[in-house]
Amino acid sequence: MVVSADFSPQARLVADGERCRIVLTGDWKAGPVPAARKVLREWEGSLSADAITVEISVDAWDSRLAAFLLQLKEALAEKGTSLNFSQLPKNLSKLLQLAKRGQAKAIADPDLDREQFGFTSALRDRLAFIGELALEIGQLFRRKLIPYGVGYGALFRQCGVESLPIIALISFLTGTILGFIGAVQLAAFGATIYVANLVAIAMAREMASIMTGIVLTGRIGATFSATLGSMRTGGEIDALATFGLSPVAFLVIPRVLALALMAPLLCIFSVFAGIAGGMAVVLPMFQISATQYINQSFSSVELGTFCFGVGKSAFFAILIAAIACRSGMVCERSAVGVGQATTRSVVAGITAIIVADAIFAVLAERLHI
């Protein structure tokens, strides 16, 4: 038995006993495509099988054909009948998979999960993002390819050169504060030369990495979050997924790599700026030459201590970039949502830096670093 719907793109239901097929023919780029439920009403009483196979023999098609098939599958599922897509062309099957993946992400939207299911779903979403990021980085190293994405020159300039002045200023002032406090205390014992030790070790081990991380969180993390939030609001992230491109590989990994590579260099610069700040305080107060101060500073910092602090800055940078990018990619699709995501990324980034630094301090003590 053949039942045909009366519209330009042809959809026929072919029932041979217990076996049913839906055969699609005609031009699916021309003429209106009706709702799947309307077609099913025309086939009422002829759907006798529990599973129906779709066969395609069309002259031309676009995304309207994929939308029709998805609607048809949902409508049949309500009647307890499954739709088999195994006979579809490969390119149409890929388009349907992308569409279903997009539906699944929309259903599992992190903001919706947080409101309906609370902390557990939000944590699951964060772990899923970390897992996807790790997989993309793993593929990057396995294939030995430079990840595609936005221009690296602009990212390196934004994360490095443009962040240098504010980091230099804050680190210099931090060094002056440490130098002044150390000088006041050590002057009572006649050990003012050891102010150089205090400032150098404090900057190399802790303060340089922390101050660099906090500045990058407020300056770069907020920028990453706002940029990706605006792209989500404008539908650009959804467009990447539609074209089969991974938003994480295209948008997140370049930003993570750029910040992770620039942060250690900024941290090293921060150490020297802090030492210079301490020297600016100590030299006018006491009879210490610049050569003595510099020699005392460099002799007090061991290579392991210096590498430990610089390594922490790279880890902090990865945390900052990942938190900021995720906040932007899951924000609400509005200007208010972008602002809220930016605020969340800065607060969460600074908190993550402090918590991670505390963990590093405990590990350093246990490992005698």
Secondary structure as GFF3:
##gff-version 3
##sequence-region A 1 369
A	DSSP	beta_strand	2	4	.	.	.	ID=ss1
A	DSSP	beta_strand	10	16	.	.	.	ID=ss2
A	DSSP	beta_strand	19	28	.	.	.	ID=ss3
A	DSSP	alpha_helix	36	42	.	.	.	ID=ss4
A	DSSP	beta_strand	51	61	.	.	.	ID=ss5
A	DSSP	alpha_helix	63	78	.	.	.	ID=ss6
A	DSSP	beta_strand	82	84	.	.	.	ID=ss7
A	DSSP	alpha_helix	90	107	.	.	.	ID=ss8
A	DSSP	alpha_helix	110	117	.	.	.	ID=ss9
A	DSSP	alpha_helix	119	143	.	.	.	ID=ss10
A	DSSP	alpha_helix	152	159	.	.	.	ID=ss11
A	DSSP	three_ten_helix	161	163	.	.	.	ID=ss12
A	DSSP	alpha_helix	164	187	.	.	.	ID=ss13
A	DSSP	three_ten_helix	192	194	.	.	.	ID=ss14
A	DSSP	alpha_helix	195	202	.	.	.	ID=ss15
A	DSSP	pi_helix	203	207	.	.	.	ID=ss16
A	DSSP	alpha_helix	208	216	.	.	.	ID=ss17
A	DSSP	pi_helix	217	221	.	.	.	ID=ss18
A	DSSP	alpha_helix	222	233	.	.	.	ID=ss19
A	DSSP	alpha_helix	236	242	.	.	.	ID=ss20
A	DSSP	alpha_helix	247	247	.	.	.	ID=ss21
A	DSSP	pi_helix	248	252	.	.	.	ID=ss22
A	DSSP	alpha_helix	253	285	.	.	.	ID=ss23
A	DSSP	alpha_helix	290	300	.	.	.	ID=ss24
A	DSSP	alpha_helix	303	329	.	.	.	ID=ss25
A	DSSP	alpha_helix	335	367	.	.	.	ID=ss26
###
